[in-house]
């Protein structure tokens, strides 16, 4: 049996266990075990929602017998009021949340599929969220490029001050994030299952041309200045960057190099 087959089987088995538990209504598969099973590989995990009747939320969140009855757990960690992260004894990892039917209405999630439901459960529209996630894609360059510029300026200032960790996050984190948000305006996106919660997911497959440049933009903790100047050069290729800001960033770059 392939790993993909094991993963999907485990989800089906969870549904079979829930069928026997009072209060359980439905099991929703999300992400790669939802509508995107074509992208399952040996590093995929279980991502799912359990929908329960009113008043049963705490029972399914605090008591994990419905998982243990499916397959023994090696690890579990309650990471929110609604959810948990788990590892089964055979190495299958999963993240899930438990919602009472009325609670899920205000949740933001990617469209999924019903893996299992009680026969009387008719709310099949629950697979689609009523609330949409804010778009991670910018419509124009101006705001994102200028945010990236100021990220470089602040980051280099902090590096010069000795705050290398903060600098790395500003330059190799925030500034790069701003570039990711406009990449669809610069490069044709390859179909690669974009994620509504993170532009970085499967980015290398979706934007292979730009992905080649990422190594130079994220050279690491001790090379933030080198990362910043590479990003600045790239920004100047795609947008008419303010010359004064560019000059100030380059001054800080030189200062950081001189300080060593």
N, C-alpha and C positions, 0 to 999 in steps of 0.2 A: 504494500500500500504506500503510495506517495505521501509526502508531507501535506500536500494540498488536500488529498483525500482524507487524511487523518484530521486535519483542521476543520473541514466542513462536517465530517462525521461527528466530531466532538460537539459542535454547535447543535446538530440534530439530536444528539444524545442529551444535551442540556434541556432541549425542548421536551423530550420524552420524560425526563425527570419532573419537569415543571407540570406536566399533565397530571401528575399524581399529587401535586401540592395545592392545598386549599388557598385561594386568594390569587393564584397566578392567572393572568389573562392572556399574555402574548409575549413572544420573544422576537426582537428585531435584530437582524444582522446588519451591521454598518461597515463602511469602509470596504476593505478587501474581502470581507465575508458577507458583504451586503450586495450592492449592485456591481461591484468591481472585482468579481472573482477571477477575471482574466489576469489580474496583476499579482495574484498570490504567488509567493516564492518561498524559499526555505527560511526566510526571516520574517514572514508575516505572523500576525497574532490574531487573537479573537477580540473583536470590538462589537459590543452588543448592549442593547437595552432590554430590561425585563419590565413589563407593564403589569401592574398588580391592582387589585381592587382597593377601594378607599379604606384606609386604616391598616392595610397590610404592608405598607412601605417599610416600617421599622423591622418587621419580622424577617423580610427577605434581605435587608441590609445587614442586620446584626447576627442573623443565624445563617450559616453557610452550608447547612445540611443538604440543600438542593444542589450544591456543587459537589460536595463530598460524596453524595449518593451517585453522582454521575461518574466521577473519577477522583481518586485521592488528591488532595492539595498538598503541595510542598511549602507553599508560601502564600500569605494573603496580607494585604495592607489597605486599610480603609482610608482613602485619600480625600474624601469629601463626605458631606452629609448624605449624598446619594450614591456614591460609587466606591469601587474597590479595584485594586490591581492584584492579579493572582498568577501563580505558577503551579501547574499540575505536576505531579510526580514524573510524568513522562516528558517534561520539558516544554509543553505547550503553555504559552504565556497569554494572558488576556486582560482586558480592561473593560469594565462594564459599569452601568448605572441602573438603579432601580427607581422607577417612577410610578406613582399612582396615576391612573388614567388622566385625571384632571390636571396633574402637575406638569405633564409633558407639553401642554399647550404653549407654555412660555419658553420652552427650550429651543436653542439653536443647534441643529445637527444636520449632517448630510443625509440625503434621501437614502433609505435602506430598503430592506425587504422583510416580510414576515416569514420567519423560519418555522414558527409554531404558534398556534392560538387555540384557545378553548372554542369549542364548536359554537357557543352562543355569543362569542365576541365578534361584533359586526363592524367595529371602527377600523376598517382597513385603510382609511385615508391617513392613519397615524404614521404611515411610512414616510409621508412628506411633512416636513416641519411647517408650522403655521407662521413662524417667525424666521426671517432670513438673516444670515450673517452679513455684516457690513462688507462691502467689496474690498479686497486687498489690492485691487488694480487701480492705479491712478489714470485719470482721463487725459491729463496733460503733463508736460515735463516741468513746468515752471516751479511749482511748489516742491516737488520731490527733489529736483536738482539742487535747489537752493537750500533745502533741508540738509541734503548731503554735504554741501559746501560748509554749512555752519557746523555740522558734525565733525568734519575734518579740522576745522579751525579750533573748536573747543577741545577735541581729542588731542591735537598736537600740543596745545597749551598745557593740558594735564600731563602729557608725557614729559614735557620740559620741566614740569614741577615735580616729577617723580611719581605721579599717579599712573603707573603703566597699565594697571588692570582697567581702570576707568577709561583710559585712552584707547585701549584695545576694543572695549565695548562700543565706544563712540565711532571709531574709525572702521573696524572690521565687522561690527555689528550693525549699528544704526545706519551708517552711510551705505553699507552694502544692501541693507534692507530697502532703502529708498530706491536703489537701482533695480532691485528685484521687482518693485512695484510698477516700474515703467517698461520692463523688458518686453512685454507684449507689444509695445509701440515701436520697438527697435528690431525685433527678430520674430520671424514666423514661428509660432509655437507648434512643436511636434505633439501629437496626441499622446498624453502621458498621465492621464488621470489627475488633473489639478485638484488641490485640496482647498476647501473654503476657509480653513483655519490657518494655513501656512504656505506662503509663497515658496518656501525652501523645499517643500516635499516634492520629491521626484524632479527637482529642478534640472539636474544634469541631463535627464532624458528629454525634458520638455524644451530646453534652450541650450542645446549642445555647443553652439558657437560661442556664446557668452561664457558658458561654464568653463571653458578652457582658460579664461582670464582670471577666474576666482582665486586660484592659487597665488597669483601675484597681488591680489587685493586683500588677501588674508594670510600674511606671512608669519603671523604669530606675535606673541607677547613682547619679544625683544626687537621686533622689526616693524613696529607700528609706523614709524616715519616712512619707511620704504613702501608699506602698504598704502599710506595716505597719498603719496605722490603719484603712485600708479593710478589710484582712483581719480585724483584730480586731473591727470592727463586724459583719462577716459572721459570724464565729464566735459572737458573742453572740446572733445571730438564730437559730442552729441548735442551740445547746447552752448549758446553764447554766454559763457560764464563771466560774471562781473570781474573786470580786470584788477580792481583794487583788492577784492577778496582773494583772488588767485595769488596776487603778489604777497599778501599777508600770510597766506598758508605756506607759500614757498619760503618765506623768511623763517617761519616757525620750523619748517622742515630742516633748514640749514642749521638752525640753533640746536635742534635735537641731535643732529649728526655730530656737531661740534662737542656737545656735552658727552657723547658716547653712551 
